[in-house]
Amino acid sequence: MSDTKKLPAVLFGLGLTPFAAAGGLYLASWLFTRWLSLKSAPSVLMLPRYWPYYDRLPENMVFPLQATSVIALLLAAVPLAAILAALFMKPKRELHGSARFANTAEIAKTGLLKPPEKHKPSEPLPMPSLLLGRYRGKFLRWAGNEFLFVAARTRAGKGVSLIIPNCLHYRDSMAIYDPKFENFLLTAGYRASVGQKIFLFNPGGLMPGMSKADFDSGDTAHTERLFKQAKLIKGLRSHRWNPFSYVSRNPLFMYKDISNMAAIMLPMSAKSSGGDGNSSFWVESARKLFVGLALFMLETEDERENRNTDYRERSTLSYLYRLTSPKNGKNLSEWIRDELDRRNRTGRPLSDACQTLLDGFANGNAKTNADILATMTAPLGIFLDPVVEAATSGDDFRLDEPRRQRMTIYIGINPTETSTFSRLTNLFFSQFIQVNVGQGLPENNIDPDTGKTKLPFQCLLLMDEFPALGNIPAIQEGVSYVAGYGLRMMIIAQSPAQIEAVYGRENARAFFTNFAARALFTPRDQTEAEEYSKILGSETVKAKSVSRSRGKGTSRSQSVSDQKRALMYDSEIKQMPMDKCILDMAASRPIYADKIRYYDDPAFKERAGRPIPHIPELHFVSGGLKQHDDTPQTIPQEQVADTHPSEYGNKQELAQVFTDLIADPETAVMLGQILYSDWKLEMMPTVRSILAEDVSGGMPFADEADEENADSEAGNGGGLFDNIDD
């Protein structure tokens, strides 16, 4: 008997036991009176009344009393025996399988229907949850640290049903690969409003276009929101991230850190890793040159006095690329020999590792060196782009902070540039995992003063269009252990076949075994539909067959047999409604669920599209463009009165300062009084209407302010994320 049928059987047996006992006593008393030819009327209490006088009964009454009492006990024990049989009987195994979708009780058993936990600042935070869909109007919340894979073709609704709802719901830190900026435009405002620090790494610099066609998703409400948000952003904007900031300057660890970066930037192809010695030679040689030049760059960075004011002199991948083309007219081999000789003569030698690697290249064959150099510089070409160089020239955020404090990092890439920046985004996520794993386990980072972990928060890596990132060994190998380090993954691809194409069939199979849940959307591809059908399994159905014989005597026979049927045939899966999805979870039957549509849900609709937080404008040096100078310029006192603020103030920064000031209630009241008295608002209807309009972007639920304050006091800044009502 299945687990779902055991509980009703046990409850029925327990309820039946009193009636069976009463019936058994009555029947036994009837037999007792008949046996002894008694004139007394049988009753339920007859036998119990005789037993206190057992030792004084006549000899002819002893055995009948014993026999009928045993009969009464046996009848009363029948329901109890049935209960034991139900508990210990092995479930019936269907001939062709017993696949079916999970029912409400089975889904509840997985914890997906459990409402968000209320907690106090003094108590440990519960695990953050992912929203997987709806079931009978209730959200399916998946708390824990296990991974989710989403298989959804283009226009299947993965953004509006899974990605955006989770960006508006997930409580802890996130690192989001955002190929169309949709997630940033619609969710960054809300995540900022609940206290998270927001960063956008946008190596292309350009923000989304102004045409609605750029956001055509098939959902009018979704497109309108994106278009409205995109109109608010102009200029080349990005927060900065420099990969070389995470290379240790300690000579004991510098070589290893650079070697890790070289392996990411210069990966072995499937051909070279399969034993093609000729191909692997070029990659290995290019890696050695990469490490040698990077060691030179870092060991000599103190000699570049302008590196603090001119980012072109900083240790970056752009600077590393420029090292491959000496400016003195010599080729790289000649420059290396001269540089090594000069430093050895002047008593400023480089490290042994650096000299060995560079000397090995300089003494090589000219043609061989040319091929090695071409192999090394091939993935670095993008760093000559002035915008990319500016975006990777400093650090506005740290990769080792997401587990210390709540923050969200969006990696924004225009759809036409995903392949252009594939090596860069690959490096970002590889380094993100390496840095966080290098920090150690949360339980090994204990604050001695509080006794609590210094890494209390989880970080979700949400990677849309995951195959576009290319092969990321840190993820391929890390899926088996990064969950213990507080990293959770939500990976989205159009189909599992895309993952196989990037990682290979065997590696993809091992990769998927570490994902405890899959969300399957309506497929278009036949092979994909057949695979989903196999995942769901088969059920056993009863099939009737009728045969007739004709002749002198007509006969008709009917037989019933067990037949195999897929839970859903491939044709049925391809016809699955677009508002439905299938959740395939470990240790659970598949769940046939409703998709979430964030723009149809009042709570999500209110959260989406909040004002976008400030993203700094990039300032860069390229060609005839003048480098931005951060040095304050002094205006003579006598010229201040005649100088307009626009000539000495950055409008964007002034607007940000103004916004920060009015966040303070006392300052806002004072500012309002000044505006009313000095600006003559009665003569400025436009300004009056702007000030009267509610653009506060306040918290969505006023009655939840207390809980948000409690979270803020706990230092977690995640006040309202889990408060989505069913």
Secondary structure by P-SEA (a helix, b strand, c coil): ccccaaaaaaaaaaaaaaaaaaaaaaaaaaaaaaaaccccccccccccccccccccccccaaaaaaaaaaaaaaaaaaaaaaaaaaaccccccccccccccccaaaaaaacccccbbbbcccccccbbbbbcccccccccccccbbbbbbbbccccccccccaaaaaaccccbbbbbccccccccccaaaaaaabbbbbbbccccccccccccccccccaaaaaaaaaaaaacccbbbbbbbcccccccccccaaaaaaaaaaaaccccccccccaaaaaaaaaaaaaaaaaaaaaaaaaccccccccccccccccaaaaaaaacccccccaaaaaaaaaaaaaaacccccaaaaaaaaaaaaccaaaaaaaaaaaaccccccccaaaaaaaccccccccccccccbbbbbcccccccccaaaaaaaaaaaaaaaaaaacccccccccccccccccbbbbbcccccccccccccccccccccccccbbbbbbcccaaaaaaaccaaaaaaaaccccbbbbcccccaaaaaaaaaabbbbbbbbbbbbbbbccbbbbbbbbbbbbbbcccaaaaaaccccbbbbbbccccccbbbbbcccccaaaaaaccccccbbbbbbbbcccccccccccccccccccccccccccccaaaaaaaaaaaaccaaaaaaaaaaaaccccccccaaaaaaaacccccccccccaaaaaaaaaaacccccccccccc
